[in-house]
Amino acid sequence: MNCEMCGSKKAINKTNIEGAVLSLCSGCSSYGEVIERIKPKPKKKEKTFTQSPVKQETILLISKDYSKKIKNKREKLGLKQEEFAKKINEKESLIRKIESGTTEPNLDLARRIEKFLKIKIVKAHKEQTEYKSKTKAGPVTIGDLITIKKN
């Protein structure tokens, strides 16, 4: 356990300083009233990374040629835009905009179009994000937040 004021690894006292209860080392606890002594917990092995941790997530994207696929399949089925719009419970004007490529359908609508026309316009894209730690290891202490000027 670390001291919440100076960051020392010997935090063993719960101390009341002006109404705030903090875990402090014996040196810093002299600034307040010691409430309770805490026994140090056995140390656990810390995870060390030789490389930066990587997070992988899957993002659903609509293909770039969605408008051509939708229009071609609709025409192949012999449906007019008005009929197609009624079948998937949407406005004809929205279908017109989607087929012209001016409006991209949201995922819910894209899924309904896929299901009705039996085409694939939604693709899963895997993206990896690398996280790099910019701070030192361990919890943030009050001492990390405050800079004291010594004259």
ChimeraX attribute file (.defattr): number of C-alpha atoms within 10 A of each C-alpha:
attribute: neighborCount
match mode: 1-to-1
recipient: residues
	/A:1	20
	/A:2	19
	/A:3	25
	/A:4	20
	/A:5	20
	/A:6	17
	/A:7	19
	/A:8	17
	/A:9	13
	/A:10	15
	/A:11	25
	/A:12	20
	/A:13	24
	/A:14	22
	/A:15	24
	/A:16	18
	/A:17	14
	/A:18	9
	/A:19	9
	/A:20	9
	/A:21	15
	/A:22	20
	/A:23	24
	/A:24	30
	/A:25	24
	/A:26	18
	/A:27	13
	/A:28	18
	/A:29	22
	/A:30	12
	/A:31	13
	/A:32	17
	/A:33	15
	/A:34	18
	/A:35	14
	/A:36	12
	/A:37	15
	/A:38	13
	/A:39	10
	/A:40	13
	/A:41	8
	/A:42	7
	/A:43	7
	/A:44	6
	/A:45	6
	/A:46	7
	/A:47	6
	/A:48	7
	/A:49	7
	/A:50	6
	/A:51	9
	/A:52	12
	/A:53	12
	/A:54	11
	/A:55	10
	/A:56	11
	/A:57	11
	/A:58	11
	/A:59	10
	/A:60	11
	/A:61	13
	/A:62	18
	/A:63	14
	/A:64	12
	/A:65	11
	/A:66	20
	/A:67	21
	/A:68	14
	/A:69	16
	/A:70	22
	/A:71	19
	/A:72	12
	/A:73	14
	/A:74	19
	/A:75	12
	/A:76	10
	/A:77	11
	/A:78	11
	/A:79	14
	/A:80	12
	/A:81	19
	/A:82	14
	/A:83	13
	/A:84	21
	/A:85	18
	/A:86	11
	/A:87	13
	/A:88	15
	/A:89	11
	/A:90	13
	/A:91	13
	/A:92	16
	/A:93	12
	/A:94	16
	/A:95	21
	/A:96	17
	/A:97	14
	/A:98	18
	/A:99	22
	/A:100	14
	/A:101	15
	/A:102	11
	/A:103	13
	/A:104	18
	/A:105	19
	/A:106	10
	/A:107	14
	/A:108	9
	/A:109	14
	/A:110	18
	/A:111	18
	/A:112	14
	/A:113	21
	/A:114	15
	/A:115	12
	/A:116	13
	/A:117	17
	/A:118	12
	/A:119	14
	/A:120	16
	/A:121	19
	/A:122	16
	/A:123	12
	/A:124	12
	/A:125	12
	/A:126	10
	/A:127	10
	/A:128	11
	/A:129	11
	/A:130	11
	/A:131	11
	/A:132	10
	/A:133	9
	/A:134	6
	/A:135	8
	/A:136	7
	/A:137	7
	/A:138	10
	/A:139	13
	/A:140	14
	/A:141	15
	/A:142	13
	/A:143	14
	/A:144	12
	/A:145	9
	/A:146	10
	/A:147	8
	/A:148	7
	/A:149	5
	/A:150	4
	/A:151	3
